[in-house]
Amino acid sequence: MNLAQGRINTEYTIKDIDTNDEEIKDFLFTLGCYEGESITLISILADNYVITVKDARYSIDKDLAEAIII
């Protein structure tokens, strides 16, 4: 299951980053999104997903949310 299919206000553990684009992998890594890290989906507004990783809040688009496997 990817993050775009997740439920709001639920904490998940990242199992994998599923993308062939190294730029996306590197960007998510800079946010702290990597295997084993906890992530919480706060809200979904249109195609923007508000997430919390390591006590920081970010807004990511649907493509990034679909790359995060939980």
C-alpha positions as CSV (number, residue, x, y, z in Angstrom):
1,M,0.0,0.0,0.0
2,N,1.3,3.5,-0.8
3,L,0.8,6.7,1.3
4,A,-1.8,8.0,-1.2
5,Q,-4.0,5.1,-0.1
6,G,-3.5,5.7,3.6
7,R,-5.9,7.0,6.2
8,I,-5.8,10.5,7.7
9,N,-4.3,10.8,11.2
10,T,-2.8,7.3,11.1
11,E,0.9,6.7,11.7
12,Y,2.7,4.3,9.4
13,T,6.2,2.9,9.0
14,I,7.8,3.4,5.6
15,K,8.6,0.1,4.0
16,D,10.2,1.3,0.8
17,I,10.5,4.2,-1.7
18,D,9.2,2.9,-5.0
19,T,10.4,5.0,-7.8
20,N,13.0,4.8,-10.6
21,D,13.6,8.6,-10.4
22,E,16.8,9.2,-8.3
23,E,15.8,12.8,-7.9
24,I,12.6,11.9,-6.1
25,K,14.4,9.4,-3.9
26,D,17.0,12.0,-2.9
27,F,14.3,14.6,-2.2
28,L,12.3,12.2,0.0
29,F,15.5,11.3,1.8
30,T,16.2,14.9,2.6
31,L,12.7,15.1,4.2
32,G,13.6,12.1,6.3
33,C,11.4,9.6,4.3
34,Y,13.4,6.4,4.2
35,E,12.8,2.7,5.1
36,G,11.9,2.2,8.8
37,E,11.0,5.8,9.5
38,S,7.5,6.7,10.9
39,I,5.3,8.9,8.9
40,T,1.8,10.3,9.6
41,L,-0.7,11.4,7.0
42,I,-2.3,14.6,8.5
43,S,-4.6,15.7,5.7
44,I,-5.3,15.6,1.9
45,L,-6.2,18.8,0.1
46,A,-6.8,18.2,-3.6
47,D,-3.6,16.5,-4.8
48,N,-1.5,17.8,-1.8
49,Y,-0.8,15.4,1.1
50,V,0.2,17.0,4.4
51,I,2.5,14.6,6.3
52,T,4.6,14.6,9.5
53,V,8.0,13.0,9.5
54,K,10.4,13.4,12.5
55,D,8.2,16.1,14.1
56,A,8.3,18.2,10.9
57,R,5.3,18.9,8.7
58,Y,5.5,18.8,4.9
59,S,3.2,19.1,2.0
60,I,3.9,16.7,-0.9
61,D,2.1,16.0,-4.2
62,K,0.4,12.8,-5.2
63,D,3.3,11.5,-7.2
64,L,5.5,11.6,-4.1
65,A,2.8,10.1,-1.9
66,E,2.4,7.2,-4.3
67,A,6.2,6.6,-4.2
68,I,6.1,6.1,-0.4
69,I,5.3,2.4,0.4
70,I,3.8,1.9,3.8
